[in-house]
């Protein structure tokens, strides 16, 4: 039986999210989280000032990319002793109040990775149609390639630190989540998927979903990542050996 994990870190990539990050951090259940890391792209990003005022640890990523932001935070969290690393976006769409539901399957020893799949029933306009289509296309592709049915490619997720190290993450762009899901499936990690209400972002515009051209580029990137990581033989067993 897997030993229950303790020590929870929350990693929040937040580029130019000064309008939203305060509300996000106000909703974090502090009794469940030992370390909160807000990852910004530059020292001049006003998001950093708001995050520090709410008690978060602000980190400026050294290289560009969504995956790079996630990995920067994860590495620091694990170096500090975190046994569970959670991720959510800093735009307010992922509700931090749902963290207990993501953590429970890992803390009980039942899962290695928990996905907070986006439930759009309450706020159907929170994710534009073109973003939904791209998401569904990649999930369908993963089902064909892996035989695994993923409901979503969510930013909201929790993973056991030992499992994250095992995945040997390399994709530092928007392909980060696809790489994580593909490698987790191929290495037979225990994956649970739960439905989480997805809300409209607070202020600003999504870097991907809010722009059709960026969404198409991201979709192409995700499709390419799915093919790459699903067909490379070196990631088919635990530890990528």
C-alpha positions in Angstrom: 0.0 0.0 0.0 1.3 3.5 -0.9 2.2 5.6 2.1 -0.1 8.7 2.4 1.5 11.9 1.2 1.8 15.0 3.3 3.2 18.5 2.6 1.1 20.3 0.0 2.4 23.0 -2.3 0.2 25.1 -4.7 1.8 26.4 -7.9 0.0 29.2 -9.7 1.3 30.4 -13.1 0.0 34.0 -13.3 1.2 36.3 -16.0 -0.4 39.8 -15.9 -3.2 38.6 -13.6 -3.1 41.5 -11.1 -6.9 41.8 -11.4 -7.5 38.2 -10.5 -4.7 36.9 -8.3 -5.9 38.5 -5.1 -9.3 36.9 -5.3 -7.7 33.5 -6.2 -5.4 33.6 -3.2 -8.2 34.7 -0.9 -10.0 31.5 -1.7 -7.1 29.1 -1.0 -7.9 26.9 2.0 -4.7 27.8 3.9 -5.0 25.0 6.5 -4.5 22.5 3.7 -1.6 24.2 1.8 1.9 24.5 3.2 3.5 26.6 0.4 1.9 28.9 -2.2 4.1 29.8 -5.2 2.9 32.4 -7.7 5.0 32.3 -10.9 5.3 35.5 -12.9 7.1 36.2 -16.2 9.0 39.3 -15.1 9.8 41.4 -12.1 7.7 44.3 -13.4 4.5 42.2 -13.5 2.1 43.9 -11.1 0.7 40.4 -10.2 3.8 40.0 -8.0 2.9 42.9 -5.7 -0.7 41.7 -5.2 0.5 38.1 -4.6 3.1 39.1 -2.0 0.5 41.2 -0.1 -1.6 38.0 0.2 1.4 36.0 1.6 2.3 34.0 -1.4 5.9 33.3 -2.5 6.5 35.0 -5.8 9.0 33.5 -8.2 10.1 35.0 -11.6 10.6 32.2 -14.1 14.0 32.1 -15.7 12.8 30.8 -19.1 9.6 31.4 -21.1 6.6 29.1 -21.4 3.6 27.8 -19.5 5.4 24.5 -18.8 8.5 26.3 -17.6 6.4 28.2 -15.1 4.8 25.1 -13.8 8.2 23.3 -13.6 9.9 26.2 -11.9 7.3 26.2 -9.1 7.2 22.4 -8.8 11.0 22.2 -8.5 11.1 24.8 -5.7 8.1 23.1 -4.0 9.7 19.7 -4.0 13.1 21.1 -2.9 11.2 22.5 0.1 9.8 19.0 1.0 6.4 19.0 -0.7 5.0 15.5 -1.2 2.0 16.7 -3.2 2.2 19.5 -5.9 -1.0 21.1 -7.0 -1.5 23.4 -10.0 -4.1 25.9 -10.9 -4.2 29.0 -13.1 -4.2 32.5 -11.7 -7.1 33.9 -13.7 -9.8 32.9 -11.2 -11.4 30.2 -13.5 -10.2 27.3 -11.3 -11.8 27.6 -7.8 -9.2 27.0 -5.1 -12.0 26.0 -2.7 -12.1 22.6 -4.6 -8.6 21.7 -3.5 -9.8 19.3 -0.8 -11.5 17.2 -3.5 -8.3 17.0 -5.5 -6.1 16.2 -2.6 -8.2 13.5 -1.0 -7.5 10.7 -3.5 -3.7 11.2 -3.1 -3.7 11.7 0.6 -5.8 8.6 1.1 -3.3 6.6 -1.0 -5.7 5.9 -3.8 -4.3 8.0 -6.6 -1.0 9.5 -7.9 -2.6 12.1 -10.2 -5.9 13.9 -9.8 -7.4 16.0 -12.7 -9.8 18.8 -12.0 -11.8 18.5 -15.2 -13.6 21.6 -16.3 -17.4 21.5 -15.7 -19.0 24.1 -17.9 -22.7 23.5 -17.0 -22.9 26.6 -14.7 -20.8 28.9 -16.8 -21.0 27.6 -20.4 -19.4 30.8 -21.8 -16.2 30.4 -19.6 -14.5 28.4 -22.4 -15.0 29.6 -26.0 -16.3 27.1 -28.6 -13.0 26.9 -30.4 -11.1 26.1 -27.2 -13.7 23.4 -26.4 -13.2 21.9 -29.9 -9.4 21.8 -29.6 -9.6 20.2 -26.2 -12.0 17.5 -27.4 -9.8 16.8 -30.4 -6.7 16.2 -28.3 -8.7 14.1 -25.8 -10.0 12.0 -28.6 -6.5 11.6 -30.1 -5.2 10.4 -26.7 -8.0 7.8 -26.5 -7.0 6.4 -29.9 -3.3 6.4 -29.1 -3.4 5.2 -25.5 -6.8 3.6 -25.0 -7.2 6.0 -22.0 -10.3 8.2 -21.8 -9.4 11.7 -20.5 -12.3 14.0 -20.1 -10.2 17.2 -20.2 -6.7 18.7 -20.4 -7.1 20.8 -17.2 -4.7 23.3 -15.7 -6.2 22.3 -12.3 -4.5 19.1 -11.1 -2.7 17.5 -8.1 0.2 15.0 -8.3 2.3 13.1 -5.9 5.8 14.5 -5.9 7.4 11.1 -6.4 5.2 10.5 -9.5 6.1 14.0 -10.9 9.8 13.2 -10.6 9.2 9.9 -12.3 7.6 11.6 -15.3 10.8 13.4 -16.3 8.9 16.4 -17.6 10.5 18.1 -20.7 7.7 20.1 -22.4 8.1 23.7 -21.3 5.3 25.2 -23.4 1.5 24.7 -23.5 2.2 21.0 -24.1 3.0 20.5 -20.4 -0.4 19.0 -19.5 -0.5 16.7 -22.5 2.9 15.4 -21.7 1.9 14.8 -18.1 -1.2 12.9 -19.0 0.4 10.8 -21.7 3.4 9.8 -19.5 1.1 9.1 -16.5 -1.0 6.8 -18.6 1.9 5.0 -20.2 3.6 4.5 -16.8 0.4 3.2 -15.3 0.1 5.8 -12.6 -3.2 5.8 -10.8 -5.3 8.6 -12.2 -8.6 10.0 -11.0 -10.7 12.6 -12.8 -13.2 14.8 -11.0 -15.5 17.5 -12.3 -14.8 21.0 -11.0 -16.9 24.1 -11.8 -15.0 26.3 -14.3 -15.7 30.0 -13.9 -15.2 33.0 -16.2 -11.8 34.6 -15.7 -11.6 37.8 -13.7 -10.2 40.7 -15.8 -7.9 40.6 -18.8 -8.0 38.1 -21.6 -6.9 34.5 -21.8 -3.5 34.1 -23.5 -4.8 31.2 -25.5 -8.5 30.7 -25.4 -9.2 34.4 -25.7 -7.5 34.5 -29.1 -8.5 32.4 -32.1 -5.0 32.5 -33.7 -3.3 31.6 -30.4 -5.8 28.8 -29.9 -5.1 27.2 -33.3 -1.4 27.4 -32.6 -1.8 25.9 -29.2 -4.0 23.1 -30.6 -1.4 22.2 -33.2 1.2 22.1 -30.4 -0.9 19.8 -28.2 -1.6 17.4 -31.1 2.1 17.2 -31.8 2.9 16.6 -28.2 0.3 13.9 -27.9 1.9 12.1 -30.9 5.4 12.5 -29.6 4.9 11.3 -26.1 2.4 8.6 -27.0 4.7 6.9 -29.5 8.2 7.2 -28.0 9.1 3.9 -26.4 11.4 5.2 -23.7 8.4 6.6 -21.7 6.4 3.4 -21.6 7.6 2.2 -18.2 8.0 3.7 -14.8 10.7 6.3 -14.5 11.0 6.6 -18.3 13.6 3.8 -18.4 
